[in-house]
Amino acid sequence: MSNFLFLFILFFMFSCAPQKKLPPPPSYTPKIVKPKKEKFSLRVSEIIPPAEIDNTLKLLENILKNPNLAKEERNKINTLLHNFNLIKQLIYKEKIDLNDTKKILQLLYNSVSLLEEQYASLLSRKMDISKAIKEIVNKRIKIIDAYQKGKYTDVVNECLELKLKFGADIVDPEIETIFALSLGKIGMLREAIETGEKALKQVSVFPEKEFLKNKLEEWKNIVKEAEEKDIEKQEKEEERNEEINLNLVIINVERLIKQENFEQALAILNEVKVKDEKIAQLKNQAIEGIINRERNKAAKLFLMAKETEQIEKKRKYLEESYRILEALILQYPNSPLIKRVKENLDKVAEEIKNLDVLKEK
């Protein structure tokens, strides 16, 4: 189950907690009498609509139908189902007393406690959960908007930043699919295949499922074709020609970029001494491909560090991620993407610093 879903449930529970109504002021009387103690009574259905509880129960039941759900997550969902069913029984009473209200609050508290482990990293930084929800929702809207406008590099960058900040599980199947399709559009086919296959496993019913299946087959065929061709032999034959055919270079480089051979494409482009707008455009495209691929590697290492409890392993993954990002800054200082790389580098450096502080304690 995605972390985004847990955040949604958490947000729902906090917003639905019943509030005690203040009793009306006693009417004036000239006699001094001991005020009669009013019995606490409350219609919870006016605060938490039963339909909302039913929707939540249905949502949790649908999650349990997922065959890929981990045992630990399945147990948590079952516990949440039990809690919400008990709350539902209390809500359907015409009125509830103070003891019933205490039971509801206790059940809600227990449900929130189940989710705390999922957000240990957020809680340790004293982050506002509602602020995190808002940030995730805004980022999601931004990703979809960029995809619809055909800004596929922006989609890739936004998805990588979302995963780096909140973890890979925060990305729902729809965004994972958009991420895969965008990776394919910018020529990162191997990453597109890996991401697309992950999205396909998570999705049961989705409008673009068949489209994604077809794209996966297309990407796999392109990669297979690239592996079967003897590109090196073809390049050596071209190098023997004294006169460089610019059009042939462009066609060759475009094919290499499509096959994700960004370094090879860049090496050929660097040999071209003629100033040409198309050559400059392809050079930028090849550099962006290298940077995005290496950022993706660094992001995976960062996530591996987040997921392990062993301090030394955390440090190893973080330092390797740091070296990859640092190398990109040194090699491609003039790329428009370097600003994002530096932001990622600062994030990794902060995590390494946190490890040092933890070790000193």
Secondary structure, DSSP 8 states (H G I E B T S, - for coil): --HHHHHHHHHHHHHH-------------SS----------B-GGGTS-HHHHHHHHHHHHHHHT-TT--HHHHHHHHHHHHHHHHHHHHHTSS-B-HHHHHHHHHHHHHHHHHHHGGGHHHHHTT--HHHHHHHHHHHHHHHHHHHHTT-HHHHHHHHHHHHHHH-GGGS-HHHHHHHHHHHHHTT-HHHHHHHHHHHHHH-SS-TTHHHHHHHHHHHHHHHHHHHHS-HHHHHHHHHT-SS--HHHHHHHHHHHHHTT-HHHHHHHHHH--S--HHHHHHHHHHHHHHHHHHHHHHHHHHHHHHH---HHHHHHHHHHHHHHHHHHHHH-TT-TTHHHHHHHHHHHHHHHHHHHHHHH-
